[in-house]
């Protein structure tokens, strides 16, 4: 491995919130040794999103320089549930749920990192046969006060909110993962800082060189307010349909555009700086930049063709109001006697009658490109029904 | 089992600090069902003492009514170390130390309880194969705040003293023991209250009837100040040599006499009340009562003969200053040229020269019943050397 200091500096700066210890990490990267880059993921939901992508891209950049990614599938910690940064105890997941989630999540993971340079390790490899004496040995190395010092624990404890004893085990288990895989560097979001540092401590206690820690910023979701998260519904999933990803990118607030370019694309810094200047001077319509962002993302997650198609489709359907070439079809159950409200529900364009009526009242329902307002309008075979911005169904 | 309510009341009152729930426990005892009486002991030291005997005697009394004692050998919790009532983290013991301690401790246990009506269960039976998932399941049932509510934890936490995460596991493991042996009643000192109640809670959570809890008072040690404890050196061990037990009983402060009668002998309440009156009126020399106490104890722990012999020996040696019939012998290494200081060390009567000199200066050293003060006095074959109150060695 022969890499320029410039290249390394770029990787350690762009889209990075904090490195502990930066100087040591840089030395390691310049040493020519193949480093073990650890990242753990709890498959607590079946999908990963752009928020996860920020750190994954760092891993990919370092893989491209020849380093080894060690991906920990947190099949045990997912069962416990880590509330890092959250204020409540998460429900515990069953082993089956976790396994099912892990499957899709691994597929999605390899949309970003290079599968061939990744060692996948399941925690069950060491926790499957972890005994009480191992728990005792591990938990005796840390004090309750040390654990309760973690921001979210401290806040919950002070507020009299319950913290289960199991939750105190979480940071230690994550730390023990680092020992088991002999991690040189661990990656995570800034909300993982406490856990990442416990890993350093534990490695040192057992005689390993403490891992370096690289923390990435927390990506704000499409609502422009909260951390991107599946449960808040403000996310863009890496495995979503291209037109869905494209549409979601178009819906982000303008002030997120530059941050998304920085954190989840390879657009050069200089170009991002130019975008910034253009936006400030009103020289560019933010929609143009969002389209560029969406295309960049789709090229990474799918390919250039998918990006072009999604772009064309968006322009045609949403911007020009044209009807797409292909769309889901829905068979009329009662021949010619289905009303528009029933059809909207039958076809899945809305989940309830009240939602269907609301769409109608908002003027968001069209039959064959004609806006309708009468909820008794019948739907006939061959009709194309549009409900909401980008959703179509053909009656057959 | 057919027992009078009076008998039961007596067992539940004398030498008992608190019963939870007294009414329920009494009902159980009157139900005629054979109850499972649990007591756990951590073999954290090789000996048990009168402090332990208080609860053991309760078990014995109930065994005599036909109930089943279930003795838990805490070979796992002993390794963790419970600081109940203490203010510091105990050092963790090795499995080997614990096993060796458990051996002597079981022998001593059966000096008080009936071996034939005792089921001995080692925690390793269930903790030997206790896995991480079991720890997770157990620890998720309790919150950190619940555990930190325990008096000693709360004090240490408030004082900024370390509490290892392992220590939080202790009460849960003790509680799980109750589930495993389906305990009807658990016995312990008042300092165990928290742990005993966690047992009730856990049993209820898993659908068992919550155990009753019988707590005995904490026995004050021979210093008259602190809880009797091996590490404080204020204890009377149940397996100590009869003359040692006798001597130690004679050395307790007068104000402990009645409490010891109540907690570790079968002397009837009325007789103890008489002793009390006699002491208050100066009608009895407390030494007479201490001799009685010592005899009662030795009869329980050894037999009546041992009690009589110890009494006679004490009277002869200590009270009349007579020389005992048998004593350890020590061979003179340099023929006739050993000085008294060297002999005292050689024979083990003192551990260091400075201790030997101090005894000499205090006038506590005699050769053949003559007090000596010159540290150069030689010791000859056949001399009987006394150092301290009851310690002799014969030069051969």
Interface residues (C-beta under 8 A of the other chain):
Chain A: X76 X79 X80 X92 X127 X129 X130 X131 X132 X133 X134 X135 X136 X139 X140 X141 X142 X143 X144 X145 X147 X148 X157 X160 X162 X163 X164 X165 X166 X167 X168 X169 X172
Chain B: X76 X79 X80 X92 X127 X129 X130 X131 X132 X133 X134 X135 X136 X139 X140 X141 X142 X143 X144 X145 X147 X148 X157 X160 X162 X163 X164 X165 X166 X167 X168 X169 X172
